Amino acid sequence: MLGQIYSPFGGVSRAEWQRLLDVNLTSAFLLAKAVREPLRVAQGSLTLISSTNGLHGGSAASGP
C-alpha cells in the first residue's frame, strides 16, 4: 500500500522514509502549488483532508 511502512522504526530505510514523506506530504504541497493561481483567479479553494488515524492509530500496523 502506498505511503505505509510495516517495519519497526529501526528497520525503516532512508529510502522508505523519503517515499512515505513524498506520498503523504510532498504530493499535497505540490498539488497546492499547482492549483494556487487558478483557484485564486476563480476565487476557489482547496481543502486537504486526512484521517484521525494519524493522531490515534487505528490499523493493525499502528496498534491499539
Residue pairs with C-beta under 8 A, 6 or more apart in sequence:
2 23
3 19
3 20
3 23
3 24
4 20
4 61
5 12
5 16
5 17
5 20
6 61
7 16
28 48
31 46
31 48
32 46
32 48
35 46
38 44
39 45
39 46
51 58
52 58
53 59
53 62
57 63
57 64
